[in-house]
Amino acid sequence: MQQSTESRVETGPYGTYLYRSGEGNAETILFLHGSGPGVTAWSNWQFALPALGDRYDCLAPDLVGFGRSTHPEDPPEGMDAWMDAWVAQITSLLDRLGVERAHLVGNSMGGAVSLHLIHRHPERFERTVLMGPVGPPHKITHRLDSIWGFYEEPTAEHMKELINWFAYDPKSAVGEDLDKIAKMRLEAAMQPEVRRSFEAMFPPPRQRHLDGLALPEEAYGRMEKPVLLIHGRDDHIVPLETSMYLLERLPSVQLHVFGRCSHWTMIEYRDAFNRLLADFFAGEL
């Protein structure tokens, strides 16, 4: 298991806070986190980076407007503007680190960012894993609407309730981890700059932000490189239908569904998830 490092990288007009393991390995995996309140790259990928860092150079940045990356004093308006900022940030990060090509792993909203990166810069990315991805058109769920509306009730109890939604069985073996993650996320969420960014991203009505993450339907058929979809059967935050939509449209694609699993496969089934990634990126899946 590789130890992870933390650093700050200047990426154009933004500073990017970066978690990294396996520096010096020949192939690179870029991990992109989701959009919940107080999220950081580490809270999403704390189990994947050490496991994959033995073989790959694993990069997990906080996206602009999240965690310890830059929080613009004048935040972008609308999801298109935020997406432009994230795509520019990620391509600048790869340039600064001298990474010509990388594999991608995108969780939830990070899945939408991954799809936009593949769409706009297909030459920069090889294999892609999308876990519980948003991006495909669908009706926003009550739970996702509540997650994006966290600051309407920004309490410790509400944060714990939201984090429990991410797991199928919060009282199982991951329960202690979920409590730690909820505490970590609340501390981050209550930072004034974090709140400013998040409220600028997801003001009501929130269906429009979900719609704004979608690509034109014809774009998916042009994504020729291999994609692995991973989804929890019991995900009531981002429903399985988003992965089914991609399964029907991506040319080189496979889908792995976990039963008794909600939105956080990489935490609920961390060992199996990490094995899937290792096999897929090695071309053995």
C-alpha positions as CSV (number, residue, x, y, z in Angstrom):
1,M,0.0,0.0,0.0
2,Q,1.4,3.4,-1.0
3,Q,1.5,6.4,1.2
4,S,-0.3,9.5,-0.2
5,T,1.2,13.0,-0.4
6,E,-0.5,16.4,-0.6
7,S,0.5,19.4,-2.5
8,R,-0.7,22.6,-4.2
9,V,-0.3,23.0,-7.9
10,E,-0.9,26.2,-9.8
11,T,-3.2,25.5,-12.7
12,G,-3.9,28.6,-14.7
13,P,-5.9,31.1,-12.6
14,Y,-6.6,28.4,-10.0
15,G,-4.7,26.7,-7.3
16,T,-5.3,22.9,-7.2
17,Y,-5.0,20.9,-4.0
18,L,-3.7,17.5,-5.0
19,Y,-3.6,14.1,-3.3
20,R,-1.2,11.7,-4.9
21,S,0.2,8.2,-4.5
22,G,2.6,6.2,-6.7
23,E,4.5,9.2,-8.2
24,G,7.0,7.9,-10.7
25,N,4.9,5.0,-12.0
26,A,4.6,4.9,-15.8
27,E,0.8,5.1,-16.1
28,T,-1.4,7.7,-14.5
29,I,-4.9,7.4,-13.1
30,L,-6.9,10.7,-12.5
31,F,-9.6,10.4,-9.9
32,L,-12.4,12.9,-9.9
33,H,-14.7,13.3,-6.9
34,G,-18.4,13.9,-6.6
35,S,-20.4,16.9,-5.6
36,G,-21.7,16.4,-2.0
37,P,-21.4,19.2,0.6
38,G,-17.9,19.3,2.1
39,V,-16.5,16.8,-0.4
40,T,-12.8,16.5,-1.0
41,A,-10.8,14.2,-3.3
42,W,-9.5,12.5,-0.2
43,S,-13.0,11.8,1.3
44,N,-13.9,10.0,-1.9
45,W,-10.6,8.2,-2.8
46,Q,-8.9,7.6,0.6
47,F,-9.1,3.8,0.0
48,A,-8.4,3.7,-3.7
49,L,-5.2,5.8,-3.8
50,P,-3.1,3.6,-1.5
51,A,-4.4,0.4,-3.2
52,L,-3.7,1.5,-6.8
53,G,-0.6,3.5,-6.1
54,D,1.6,0.4,-6.1
55,R,1.3,0.3,-9.9
56,Y,-0.1,3.6,-11.0
57,D,0.7,7.3,-10.5
58,C,-2.7,8.2,-8.8
59,L,-3.8,11.8,-8.9
60,A,-6.9,13.0,-7.0
61,P,-7.4,16.8,-7.2
62,D,-10.0,18.9,-5.4
63,L,-12.0,20.5,-8.2
64,V,-12.2,24.3,-8.3
65,G,-14.9,25.3,-5.8
66,F,-14.3,22.3,-3.6
67,G,-12.0,21.3,-0.7
68,R,-8.7,23.2,-0.6
69,S,-8.5,24.2,-4.2
70,T,-9.4,27.8,-5.2
71,H,-12.8,29.1,-4.4
72,P,-13.4,32.0,-6.8
73,E,-14.5,35.2,-5.1
74,D,-16.8,35.8,-8.0
75,P,-18.0,32.2,-8.7
76,P,-19.0,31.1,-12.2
77,E,-22.7,31.4,-13.0
78,G,-24.4,28.3,-14.4
79,M,-23.2,24.7,-14.8
80,D,-21.7,25.4,-18.2
81,A,-19.3,27.9,-16.7
82,W,-18.4,25.6,-13.8
83,M,-17.7,22.8,-16.3
84,D,-15.5,25.0,-18.4
85,A,-13.5,25.9,-15.2
86,W,-13.1,22.2,-14.2
87,V,-12.0,21.1,-17.7
88,A,-9.5,23.9,-17.9
89,Q,-8.2,23.1,-14.4
90,I,-7.7,19.4,-15.1
91,T,-6.0,19.8,-18.5
92,S,-3.7,22.4,-16.9
93,L,-2.9,20.1,-14.0
94,L,-1.9,17.3,-16.4
95,D,0.2,19.8,-18.4
96,R,1.9,21.1,-15.2
97,L,2.7,17.5,-14.1
98,G,3.9,16.5,-17.6
99,V,1.2,13.8,-18.1
100,E,0.4,13.4,-21.7
101,R,-2.3,10.7,-21.2
102,A,-4.1,9.3,-18.3
103,H,-6.8,6.9,-17.3
104,L,-9.9,8.4,-15.7
105,V,-12.1,7.5,-12.7
106,G,-15.1,9.7,-12.1
107,N,-17.5,9.4,-9.1
108,S,-21.0,10.8,-9.5
109,M,-20.5,14.5,-10.7
110,G,-16.9,13.5,-11.4
111,G,-18.3,11.1,-13.9
112,A,-19.9,14.0,-15.8
113,V,-16.6,15.9,-15.7
114,S,-14.9,12.8,-17.0
115,L,-17.3,12.6,-19.9
116,H,-16.7,16.2,-20.8
117,L,-13.0,15.7,-20.7
118,I,-13.3,12.7,-23.0
119,H,-15.6,14.7,-25.3
120,R,-13.3,17.8,-25.5
121,H,-9.9,16.2,-25.2
122,P,-10.1,12.5,-26.4
123,E,-6.4,12.4,-27.1
124,R,-5.5,12.9,-23.4
125,F,-7.4,9.9,-22.0
126,E,-7.3,6.2,-22.3
127,R,-9.6,3.9,-20.2
128,T,-12.3,5.4,-18.1
129,V,-14.3,4.2,-15.1
130,L,-17.6,5.9,-14.2
131,M,-19.1,5.1,-10.9
132,G,-22.7,6.1,-10.2
133,P,-22.3,8.8,-12.9
134,V,-24.5,11.9,-13.4
135,G,-24.5,13.4,-16.8
136,P,-27.0,11.3,-18.7
137,P,-30.5,12.9,-18.7
138,H,-32.7,11.9,-15.8
139,K,-35.1,13.4,-13.3
140,I,-33.4,14.6,-10.2
141,T,-34.0,12.3,-7.2
142,H,-35.3,13.6,-3.9
143,R,-32.0,12.6,-2.2
144,L,-29.8,14.4,-4.8
145,D,-31.9,17.5,-4.5
146,S,-31.5,17.3,-0.7
147,I,-27.8,16.8,-1.0
148,W,-27.4,19.8,-3.3
149,G,-29.7,21.8,-0.9
150,F,-27.7,20.9,2.2
151,Y,-27.2,24.6,3.3
152,E,-31.0,24.9,3.7
153,E,-30.3,22.9,6.9
154,P,-26.6,22.9,7.6
155,T,-26.4,20.8,10.7
156,A,-24.4,17.9,11.9
157,E,-27.5,15.7,12.1
158,H,-28.4,16.6,8.5
159,M,-24.9,15.9,7.3
160,K,-24.9,12.5,9.0
161,E,-28.3,11.7,7.4
162,L,-27.0,12.6,4.0
163,I,-23.8,10.6,4.3
164,N,-25.8,7.6,5.5
165,W,-27.8,7.7,2.2
166,F,-24.5,7.0,0.4
167,A,-24.4,3.5,1.9
168,Y,-26.9,0.6,1.6
169,D,-26.4,-0.4,5.2
170,P,-24.8,2.4,7.3
171,K,-24.6,0.1,10.4
172,S,-22.5,-2.5,8.6
173,A,-18.7,-2.7,8.6
174,V,-18.4,0.7,7.0
175,G,-20.4,2.5,9.7
176,E,-17.4,3.8,11.6
177,D,-15.9,5.0,8.4
178,L,-19.1,6.8,7.5
179,D,-19.1,8.6,10.8
180,K,-15.6,9.8,10.3
181,I,-16.4,10.9,6.7
182,A,-19.5,12.8,8.0
183,K,-17.4,14.6,10.6
184,M,-14.7,15.4,8.0
185,R,-17.3,16.6,5.5
186,L,-19.1,18.9,8.0
187,E,-15.9,20.6,9.0
188,A,-15.1,21.3,5.4
189,A,-18.6,22.3,4.5
190,M,-18.8,25.0,7.2
191,Q,-15.8,26.9,5.8
192,P,-17.2,30.2,4.4
193,E,-15.5,29.9,1.0
194,V,-16.7,26.3,0.6
195,R,-20.3,27.3,1.3
196,R,-20.0,30.3,-1.1
197,S,-18.9,28.0,-3.9
198,F,-21.5,25.3,-3.3
199,E,-24.4,27.6,-3.0
200,A,-23.3,29.3,-6.2
201,M,-23.2,25.9,-8.0
202,F,-26.5,24.5,-6.9
203,P,-29.2,27.1,-6.3
204,P,-32.8,26.0,-6.7
205,P,-34.5,24.8,-8.9
206,R,-31.8,22.1,-9.2
207,Q,-33.0,20.0,-12.1
208,R,-31.5,22.6,-14.4
209,H,-28.0,21.9,-13.0
210,L,-28.4,18.2,-13.7
211,D,-29.5,19.0,-17.2
212,G,-26.6,21.3,-17.6
213,L,-24.1,18.4,-17.0
214,A,-25.4,16.4,-20.0
215,L,-23.7,16.1,-23.3
216,P,-25.5,15.9,-26.7
217,E,-26.7,12.4,-27.2
218,E,-24.6,11.9,-30.3
219,A,-21.4,12.7,-28.4
220,Y,-21.4,9.3,-26.6
221,G,-21.2,7.3,-29.8
222,R,-17.9,9.0,-30.6
223,M,-16.2,7.9,-27.4
224,E,-14.4,4.9,-28.8
225,K,-12.0,4.0,-25.9
226,P,-13.0,1.4,-23.2
227,V,-15.4,2.5,-20.4
228,L,-16.3,0.5,-17.3
229,L,-19.5,1.5,-15.6
230,I,-19.9,0.7,-11.9
231,H,-23.2,1.2,-10.1
232,G,-25.0,0.2,-7.0
233,R,-28.3,-1.5,-7.6
234,D,-29.8,0.3,-4.7
235,D,-28.5,3.8,-5.5
236,H,-31.4,6.2,-4.7
237,I,-29.2,9.3,-5.2
238,V,-28.1,8.7,-8.8
239,P,-30.3,5.8,-10.2
240,L,-29.0,2.9,-12.1
241,E,-30.8,4.3,-15.2
242,T,-27.9,6.7,-15.8
243,S,-25.4,3.8,-16.3
244,M,-28.0,1.9,-18.4
245,Y,-28.3,5.0,-20.7
246,L,-24.5,5.0,-21.2
247,L,-24.5,1.2,-21.7
248,E,-26.8,1.6,-24.6
249,R,-24.8,4.4,-26.3
250,L,-21.1,4.0,-25.6
251,P,-19.3,1.8,-28.2
252,S,-16.8,0.0,-26.0
253,V,-18.5,-0.4,-22.6
254,Q,-19.3,-2.8,-19.9
255,L,-21.3,-2.5,-16.7
256,H,-20.7,-4.0,-13.2
257,V,-23.6,-3.7,-10.8
258,F,-23.3,-4.4,-7.1
259,G,-26.4,-5.6,-5.2
260,R,-27.0,-4.3,-1.7
261,C,-25.0,-1.2,-2.6
262,S,-25.9,2.5,-2.7
263,H,-23.9,5.4,-4.2
264,W,-20.5,4.7,-2.7
265,T,-19.2,1.5,-4.2
266,M,-15.6,2.6,-3.6
267,I,-16.3,2.6,0.2
268,E,-19.0,-0.1,0.6
269,Y,-17.1,-2.6,-1.6
270,R,-13.7,-1.0,-1.5
271,D,-11.6,-4.2,-2.1
272,A,-13.8,-5.4,-5.0
273,F,-13.9,-1.9,-6.5
274,N,-10.1,-1.6,-6.3
275,R,-9.7,-5.0,-7.9
276,L,-12.1,-4.1,-10.7
277,L,-10.1,-0.9,-11.4
278,A,-6.7,-2.8,-11.4
279,D,-8.0,-5.5,-13.8
280,F,-9.7,-3.0,-16.1
281,F,-6.7,-0.6,-16.4
282,A,-4.4,-3.6,-17.0
283,G,-6.7,-4.7,-19.9
284,E,-7.7,-7.9,-18.1
285,L,-11.4,-7.0,-17.8
